C-alpha cells in the first residue's frame, strides 16, 4: 500500500499530510518526501499531519528520528499532529512521545513557533 503525501507551505513551515501505513515498504517514500521538504529554500520546520496514518512500525519511527536530527542541525524542528491511538501507542512505548512535540490540530502546530 502506497502512502498518500501532500505538502502545503505556511510561511517557513512545510505541512506534510500523510495517509496510509508507514512500514518497511513505504518508509522510504516518506523519507524521500521529507528530505525534499528539508531542501526547500525557506523551510525551517516541518509539521507532519499523521491523522491519516493507520499503522507505523519501527522503520517509520526511524524516519521521524532522522528527520528530527536533520531539522535540528538546521535550527528547525519536527512537530506531529493528529496521532491515532496505534501511532500514539508506539511513540509512548518507545519513549519517543517525549522527543516529538504533538498537537491536536495543524493550526496549533503551525502557531507554536519558537518565541511565541
N, C-alpha and C positions, 0 to 999 in steps of 0.2 A: 504494500500500500504506500503510495507516494504521499509526501507531505504537501499541503497547500500552504504556500508562503506568500504574503503580500507585505509591502513596506510603504509606509506613509511618513513623510518628513514633517516634523513640527519644530520649527526653528533649528536648534542644534541637536535635536533628539530624533533618532530613527525609531519609529514604532513598527515592530515586526509582528504581524499576526500569524499564528501557526495553527494549523488544523491537521489532525491525523494522529498517527502513532510515531513516537521518536524512539527508534530502536536501531539495532545494528544495520539494518537495511536502509534507514532513512537519515541517520545521524550525520552522514557525510553531506547530504543535501542541505541540512540546516547549517552545518559548519561553514560550507562554502558561501551560503547566503549571508551569514553573519560576517564573514571575512570581507565580503564585498561591501557590506554596510560600513565596516570599520575603515575601509579605504576610501570612502566617500568624503570628499572635502567638506569640512564644516560640521561633521557629525562628531559630537562629543560623548553622548550617552546613547544606550540602546534600551528601549522598553520592549520587553518580549511578552506579548499577549498570548498566554498559553490556554486561554479559555476553551479553545477548540481541540486541545490535546487530550486524548483519551487514555494514553499509556506512554510511559517513559521508562527506559531501562538505564543501566549504568553507562552505556555509550552516549546517551543523551545528557546525562549528568556531566560527563567529561567534556562535552561541547560547551555546556554552560560554564564550567570551571575555566576552560581555556579562553573562552570569550571574555570572561571577567578579568582574567590576567592581562589579556591584550588591552582591554579598555583601561585598566588601572595604570598600565605603562604609558598610556596616552593622556592620563589625567581624567578619564571618564569612569562610568560605572554602568553595570547592568542591573536593570530593575525588572522584576517579574510581576505579571498581572494575571488574575483570573485562574488561579490554581484549582483544578478539580481535586477531589478527595484523594484519588490514587497518586497523582503527581505530588500533592502536598505531603502525603504519607512518605513517599520515597525521599523527599527532601528532609523531612523530620527524622526519619530512621537513620539517615546518613549524617545528620547534624548540619547539613547544608542550608537548612532553614535559617540558621544564624549567619550565614555568609551572604545570602542574597536578600536585599530588601524586597518585600512583597506588598502588593496593593490589590484592592478590590477592583478599581477601575483604571482605565488608561489615563483618564484626566487626572486622577490622584497621582499616578506615577510620573506623568509629564510635569505636573505642577510642583513636584518635590525636587526642585533644583537646589544644589548646594547654596547655602546662604539665605534661603527663604525662611 
